[in-house]
Amino acid sequence: MPDTATPPAESSTIRILLADDHALVRRGVRLILDQQPDLEVVAEAGDGAEAIELARTHDADLAVLDIAMPRLTGLQAARELAALRPGLRILMLTMHDNEQYFFQALKAGASGYVLKSVADRDLVAACRAAMRDEPFLYPGAVAALIRNYLDRARHGEEAPDQILTPREEEVLKLVAEGHSSKEIADLLFISVKTVQRHRANLLQKLGLRDRLDLTRYAIRAGLIEP
């Protein structure tokens, strides 16, 4: 595992947009970030709306947003920024060790969630992780994710990535293995028409075009060997 406390070799400077409605907090966070050779705060905002305006005029790589801000919250700003600047990475900075905020932050497009109480320890590593397209979660957030997954499983809910029914998965595997619709129908004891309907549903659900796309998907999903 790489040492996230050390800047990557030969890295370019990460340009940061910082938003927090407390000037004192911004000053402290900026001090933490600007001490690093590969991090530079290029713009500061006092609320979510100002953060969006600054994102239009400043070429930032990463936005560090407080969750609780006037006009637009950090969560609202994150959603706007994700649409406005798809390449912009987003970190949420908060004093709230709160599962609800944490899950909302993930849905809003944030790649990390950092507590202000340990920002001096975690924020620099979180910034570098975000720029490597790696999520950064504090220990309590990891526990929340596991707890949420187990609760969903306990109540029989499908995990988010289980978008196919068991029968569709069976059909997908057989299609990817090169079986004809007639062969699949015989193997699964269903009609050819039903196989064709499942195949059409698979293409629509997965946004794919043909058998080759289905085969690639099946390989990525671990249903067949490449």
Disulfide bonds with the S-S distance in Angstrom:
none
